[in-house]
Amino acid sequence: MGIREGIKNKRPFTRGVTNDFLASIVVFLVALPLCMGIAIASGVPPARGLITGIIGGMVVNIFSGSPLQVSGPAAGLAVVVAELIQEYGIEMLGPVLLLAGLMQWLAGAFKLGQIFRAMSPAVIYGMLAGIGVLIFASQFHVAIDDKPHTHGLDNLLAIPASIQKAVFPPTGSNHHIAALIAIATIATIILWDKFKPKFLRLLPGALIGVVLTTAIATSLRLPIQYVNVPGNLLEAVQLPQPAGLFRLLHAPLILEALAIAFIASAESLLSAVAVDRLHSGERTDFDKELSAQGIGNMICGALGALPMTGVIARSSVNVEAGGKTRLSAILHGIWILILVVAAPGLLRMIPTSSLAAILLVTGIKLIEIEHIRKLQFYGKAPLVIFFATFIGIVVTDLLSGVLIGIVLTAMTLLYKMSRLNIHMQRDDNQPRIDIYLEGAATFIRLPKLAAALEQLPPQKELHVHLDKLAYIDHSSMDLISMWTKQQEQMGSTVIMQWDGLEDRFRKPFLPGRRAIAA
């Protein structure tokens, strides 16, 4: 092979590395404010969100089953973590996350990745909308340098009081200044996303908003709250204590771990599905991705950091910015580490209200009206499930709301699987009677089927149409078999027409009886 051919073969590799390098910088700029903002929304120091971002990039993407997916702190888990800390203390975050990560890793090892994808879209959309409302409600108070309440519903009800504090601040308070910084951040994000130059289209509005408001707050020395980042990242690490690990034997904490594992897995795998649609490269190995997320969360738990998921916002930016391999996501974690170690002072200049404003926008974006419109095409049941999940999360808690959605989905499925329509067509002047069965003939509808068949008169030509049934179980088939014998003993002729059903199941249901074509 000549020198020219060798150079030519290296160009795709060089071009790929260059694309990954540039994409990693863009993803880093998107992830940085979100890591800190989600940490604040979760009730933990911002440094712990940065640790999760570092692990999500530098560790998880080495093992990831979705090469272009970017992992890090997710807004969807902020509510769960905040409630966990308020009820059990921040020292239990690490042990619970260790257990949740172990659950994820075992689920991946036992090839359960596909099961986590088998979730009704109505439940997922309702969960995201509910989380969006809770994030918005809590961060509304943080945006004016006020303390959020414990419960999501309390945060919602307290919003008018917070507005009053921002407009008519109590003596000696600076709520109005923090509110102005938050408003400036949101306005910058909206204006940037609408009017940004094409050559700067990959720069996120959240970063522009934070840089602008940080410059304003620093230059004017505004008396508001700022991000608290330690000079040494190791100071933010909180190793699990033996007492905390023993507390995991209590059922409520096991349920907390299960909730984190379930939500993190569902969000990661749904994000991976979305990422696969954005590129034509390697497809996701869901079991491998689930195991990688489990490894990442176990490490985060060992360090007392935030839980992680695969995040669609950062992942889509990675693809859009030209990322080709897992190198781009790995490098973005390295850039976060370098910034935190080399220049923590820059992070301390960021107003807390500015990061809360980013989360306000994030929360609103999770409530997508387009999702509701899509569900309308499938009837009323998905809408009922959506709103039940959504309201359940806002009024009670995240796990209860999701369980409400799952139970309603199962009940809807049970109803549809057991639905049986029975239609009879007869002519009083003719001996023939046609009986049409449509839906699913199961033991649940056995009384209805028996009542319909028993009312038929004797000495008739009975045509039973089973070809439109989606399913028939043994109990229903046994009833039809017994009824057929009784009718024949009373002088009726019974003709079963089940060609379509037999073709689907590839076997006859009544041994010894020949199907007669319609």
Secondary structure, DSSP 8 states (H G I E B T S, - for coil): --HHHHHHHHHHHHHHHHHHHHHHHHHHHHHHHHHHHHHHHHTS-HHHHHHHHHHIIIIIHHH-SSTT-EEEE-GGGHHHHHHHHHHH-GGGHHHHHHHHHHHHHHHHHTT-HHHHH---HHHHHHHHHHHHHHHHHHHHHHTTT----SSHHHHHHTHHHHHHHHHS--TT--HHHHHHHHHHHHHHHHHHHHH--GGGTTS-HHHHHHHHHHHHHHHHT-SS-B----SSGGGG-----HHHHHHTTSHHHHHHHHHHHHHHHHHHHHHHHHHHTT-SS----HHHHHHHHHHHHHHHHHHT---EEEEHHHHHHHHHTT--STHHHHHHHHHHHHHHHH-HHHHTTSBHHHHHHHHHHHHHHHS-HHHHHHHHTT-HHHHHHHHHHHHHHHHT-HHHHHHHHHHHHHHHHHHHHH-EEEEEEE-TTSSEEEEEEEEEE-GGGHHHHHHHHHTS-SS-EEEEE-TTEEEE-HHHHHHHHHHHHHHHHTT-EEEEE-HHHHHHHTS-SSTT------
